[in-house]
């Protein structure tokens, strides 16, 4: 247990010591700010429309935009946490300090999952609160639900951000290439869901229901796409699928790192 705690402390130090961590966090902040600008512009349009046309002003909630980008960014961070070590050869030093490779992977996973929860929770909650302040008491579509209704969405976005970090770590360990891992991550998160509708019949709906991009809505028990159809998966079912993504990525990574040389 002490060795694992030391490994976790070392991985936390690594994460805080590289510039890429701060660059990626800066991207999340920039996206959050951009989301608030979009919200402000939507409010501006709403204020200058007649009562009949105000219902046509649709602005995606800022926390959704921030959450989706935070997921991708934390996935990239997870991938870089291992691929950067392979690129520089530092992986040999890490494995000398922590000879048990699954323990090294577990330490990285623990740190990245914690970072994902922190970054996801802070970014989506801040985006939610600031956007609600901008909208104020205006009965704009998507902004009238009480706080208790939105909390599950915020928690689901936060949890998915942590899973994204673990999936990125798994992909990075498997392919050992930053470019390859990031490409695979983007494809899994955003490209693959675009092709699910090409499948016949109910296969399309079921495959779409297990895509990472829609799992936060299902986990929160909310309609897909704000006003869209009810999700096929229940919140417990979505939670199982979400955990399965992390488990599959880390299991494959553990097998890969055990069977290959540093």
C-alpha positions as CSV (number, residue, x, y, z in Angstrom):
1,X,0.0,0.0,0.0
2,X,2.9,2.4,0.8
3,X,4.5,1.6,-2.6
4,X,1.2,2.4,-4.4
5,X,0.8,5.6,-2.4
6,X,4.3,6.7,-3.3
7,X,3.5,5.9,-7.0
8,X,0.4,8.0,-6.8
9,X,2.3,10.9,-5.3
10,X,4.9,10.6,-8.0
11,X,2.3,10.6,-10.8
12,X,0.6,13.6,-9.2
13,X,3.9,15.4,-9.2
14,X,4.5,14.5,-12.9
15,X,1.0,15.8,-13.8
16,X,1.7,19.1,-12.1
17,X,5.2,19.5,-13.5
18,X,4.5,19.4,-17.3
19,X,3.4,22.4,-19.3
20,X,0.9,20.4,-21.4
21,X,-1.3,20.0,-18.3
22,X,-1.7,23.7,-17.9
23,X,-2.1,24.3,-21.6
24,X,-5.0,21.8,-21.7
25,X,-6.6,23.3,-18.7
26,X,-6.4,26.7,-20.4
27,X,-8.3,25.2,-23.4
28,X,-11.1,24.2,-21.0
29,X,-11.2,27.7,-19.5
30,X,-11.2,29.2,-23.0
31,X,-14.1,27.0,-24.1
32,X,-16.0,27.8,-20.9
33,X,-15.6,31.5,-21.6
34,X,-16.7,31.1,-25.2
35,X,-19.8,29.2,-24.0
36,X,-20.7,32.2,-21.8
37,X,-20.2,34.5,-24.7
38,X,-22.6,32.4,-26.7
39,X,-25.1,32.5,-23.9
40,X,-24.8,36.3,-23.6
41,X,-25.3,36.6,-27.3
42,X,-28.4,34.4,-27.1
43,X,-29.8,36.5,-24.3
44,X,-29.1,39.6,-26.5
45,X,-31.1,38.1,-29.3
46,X,-33.9,37.0,-27.0
47,X,-34.2,40.5,-25.6
48,X,-34.6,42.0,-29.1
49,X,-37.3,39.5,-30.4
50,X,-41.0,39.8,-30.1
51,X,-42.9,37.5,-27.8
52,X,-43.9,35.3,-30.7
53,X,-40.3,34.7,-31.9
54,X,-38.6,34.3,-28.6
55,X,-39.4,30.6,-28.6
56,X,-37.2,30.2,-31.7
57,X,-34.1,31.5,-29.9
58,X,-32.2,28.3,-29.0
59,X,-28.9,28.4,-27.1
60,X,-27.2,25.2,-26.0
61,X,-26.5,25.3,-22.3
62,X,-22.9,26.4,-21.6
63,X,-22.3,23.4,-19.3
64,X,-23.0,21.0,-22.1
65,X,-20.5,22.6,-24.4
66,X,-17.9,22.9,-21.6
67,X,-18.5,19.3,-20.5
68,X,-18.1,17.8,-23.9
69,X,-14.8,19.7,-24.6
70,X,-13.6,18.9,-21.0
71,X,-14.1,15.2,-21.7
72,X,-12.0,15.3,-24.9
73,X,-9.3,17.4,-23.2
74,X,-9.1,15.1,-20.2
75,X,-8.9,12.2,-22.6
76,X,-6.0,13.8,-24.3
77,X,-4.4,14.5,-20.9
78,X,-4.8,10.8,-20.1
79,X,-3.2,9.7,-23.3
80,X,-0.3,12.1,-22.9
81,X,0.3,10.9,-19.4
82,X,1.7,7.7,-20.8
83,X,2.7,8.4,-24.4
84,X,4.9,11.3,-23.4
85,X,6.9,8.9,-21.3
86,X,7.2,6.5,-24.1
87,X,8.4,9.3,-26.4
88,X,11.1,10.6,-24.1
89,X,12.1,7.2,-22.7
90,X,11.1,8.2,-19.2
91,X,8.9,5.1,-19.1
92,X,12.1,3.1,-18.2
93,X,12.7,5.3,-15.2
94,X,9.1,4.9,-14.1
95,X,9.2,1.2,-14.4
96,X,12.4,1.0,-12.5
97,X,10.8,3.0,-9.7
98,X,7.6,0.9,-9.9
99,X,8.5,-2.5,-11.3
100,X,5.0,-3.8,-11.0
101,X,3.5,-2.5,-14.2
102,X,-0.2,-2.8,-13.3
103,X,0.6,-0.8,-10.1
104,X,2.1,2.0,-12.3
105,X,-1.0,2.0,-14.5
106,X,-3.2,2.0,-11.4
107,X,-1.3,5.0,-10.0
108,X,-1.7,6.9,-13.2
109,X,-5.4,6.0,-13.4
110,X,-6.1,7.2,-9.9
111,X,-4.4,10.5,-10.5
112,X,-6.1,11.0,-13.8
113,X,-9.5,10.0,-12.6
114,X,-9.2,12.5,-9.7
115,X,-8.1,15.2,-12.1
116,X,-11.0,14.4,-14.4
117,X,-13.5,14.7,-11.5
118,X,-12.0,18.0,-10.4
119,X,-11.7,19.5,-13.9
120,X,-15.1,18.3,-15.0
121,X,-16.9,19.2,-11.8
122,X,-15.4,22.7,-11.6
123,X,-15.8,23.6,-15.3
124,X,-19.3,22.4,-15.8
125,X,-20.6,23.8,-12.5
126,X,-19.0,27.2,-13.1
127,X,-20.4,27.2,-16.6
128,X,-23.8,26.3,-15.3
129,X,-23.9,29.0,-12.6
130,X,-22.5,31.8,-14.8
131,X,-24.9,31.0,-17.7
132,X,-27.8,31.1,-15.3
133,X,-26.7,34.4,-14.0
134,X,-26.5,35.8,-17.5
135,X,-30.0,34.5,-18.4
136,X,-31.5,35.7,-15.1
137,X,-35.2,35.3,-14.9
138,X,-35.8,35.2,-18.7
139,X,-37.9,32.2,-19.5
140,X,-35.6,31.0,-22.3
141,X,-35.9,27.5,-23.5
142,X,-33.5,25.0,-21.7
143,X,-33.0,27.6,-18.9
144,X,-36.2,27.3,-16.9
145,X,-35.6,24.0,-15.1
146,X,-34.9,24.2,-11.3
147,X,-31.5,23.5,-9.9
148,X,-32.5,20.1,-8.6
149,X,-33.4,19.0,-12.2
150,X,-29.9,20.0,-13.5
151,X,-27.8,18.5,-10.7
152,X,-27.9,15.0,-12.3
153,X,-26.7,16.4,-15.6
154,X,-23.8,18.2,-13.9
155,X,-22.8,15.0,-12.0
156,X,-23.1,12.9,-15.2
157,X,-20.9,15.3,-17.2
158,X,-18.4,15.2,-14.4
159,X,-18.3,11.4,-14.1
160,X,-17.9,11.1,-17.9
161,X,-14.9,13.5,-17.8
162,X,-13.2,11.2,-15.4
163,X,-13.9,8.2,-17.5
164,X,-12.6,10.0,-20.6
165,X,-9.2,10.5,-18.8
166,X,-9.1,6.7,-18.1
167,X,-10.0,5.8,-21.7
168,X,-7.3,8.2,-22.9
169,X,-4.8,6.5,-20.6
170,X,-5.8,3.1,-21.9
171,X,-5.6,4.1,-25.5
172,X,-2.2,5.8,-25.0
173,X,-0.8,2.7,-23.3
174,X,-2.0,0.4,-26.1
175,X,-0.8,2.5,-29.1
176,X,2.1,4.3,-27.4
177,X,1.7,7.2,-29.7
178,X,0.2,10.6,-28.8
179,X,-1.1,11.2,-32.3
180,X,-2.6,7.7,-32.6
181,X,-4.2,7.8,-29.1
182,X,-5.7,11.2,-29.7
183,X,-7.0,10.3,-33.1
184,X,-8.6,7.1,-31.7
185,X,-10.1,9.1,-28.8
186,X,-11.6,11.7,-31.0
187,X,-13.0,8.9,-33.3
188,X,-14.5,7.0,-30.4
189,X,-16.1,10.2,-28.9
190,X,-17.2,12.1,-31.9
191,X,-16.7,10.3,-35.3
192,X,-18.1,6.8,-34.5
193,X,-21.5,8.2,-33.2
194,X,-22.0,9.9,-36.6
195,X,-22.2,6.6,-38.3
196,X,-24.5,4.7,-36.0
197,X,-27.6,5.8,-38.0
198,X,-26.3,3.8,-41.0
199,X,-27.1,0.5,-39.3
200,X,-30.4,-1.1,-40.0
201,X,-33.4,-1.1,-37.6
202,X,-33.0,-1.2,-33.9
203,X,-29.3,-1.8,-34.1
204,X,-28.8,1.9,-34.9
205,X,-30.7,3.0,-31.8
206,X,-29.0,0.6,-29.4
207,X,-25.6,1.3,-30.7
208,X,-26.2,5.0,-30.4
209,X,-27.4,4.6,-26.8
210,X,-24.0,3.3,-25.7
211,X,-21.9,6.0,-27.4
212,X,-19.9,8.0,-25.0
213,X,-21.2,11.3,-26.2
214,X,-24.8,10.5,-25.2
215,X,-24.1,8.5,-22.0
216,X,-24.2,11.7,-19.8
217,X,-27.8,12.4,-20.8
218,X,-28.8,8.8,-20.2
219,X,-26.9,8.7,-16.9
220,X,-28.9,11.8,-15.8
221,X,-32.2,10.3,-17.0
222,X,-32.7,13.3,-19.3
223,X,-34.2,13.3,-22.9
224,X,-31.5,13.1,-25.6
225,X,-30.6,16.4,-27.2
226,X,-32.8,18.6,-24.9
227,X,-36.4,17.8,-26.0
228,X,-35.4,14.8,-28.0
229,X,-36.5,11.2,-27.4
230,X,-36.2,9.4,-24.1
231,X,-33.0,7.5,-23.7
232,X,-33.0,3.7,-24.3
233,X,-30.7,3.1,-21.3
234,X,-31.8,3.7,-17.7
235,X,-29.4,5.7,-15.4
236,X,-28.1,2.4,-13.8
237,X,-27.7,0.9,-17.3
238,X,-25.8,4.0,-18.5
239,X,-23.6,3.9,-15.4
240,X,-22.7,0.2,-16.1
241,X,-21.8,1.0,-19.7
242,X,-19.7,4.0,-18.7
243,X,-17.8,2.0,-16.2
244,X,-17.4,-0.7,-18.8
245,X,-15.6,1.7,-21.1
246,X,-13.1,2.5,-18.3
247,X,-12.7,-1.1,-17.3
248,X,-12.2,-2.3,-20.9
249,X,-9.6,0.5,-21.7
250,X,-7.6,-0.2,-18.5
251,X,-7.8,-4.0,-18.8
252,X,-6.5,-3.8,-22.4
253,X,-3.8,-1.4,-21.3
254,X,-2.7,-3.7,-18.4
255,X,-2.4,-6.6,-20.8
256,X,-0.4,-4.5,-23.3
257,X,2.0,-3.0,-20.8
258,X,2.7,-6.4,-19.2
259,X,3.4,-8.1,-22.6
260,X,5.6,-5.5,-24.2
261,X,9.0,-4.2,-23.4
262,X,9.4,-0.6,-22.2
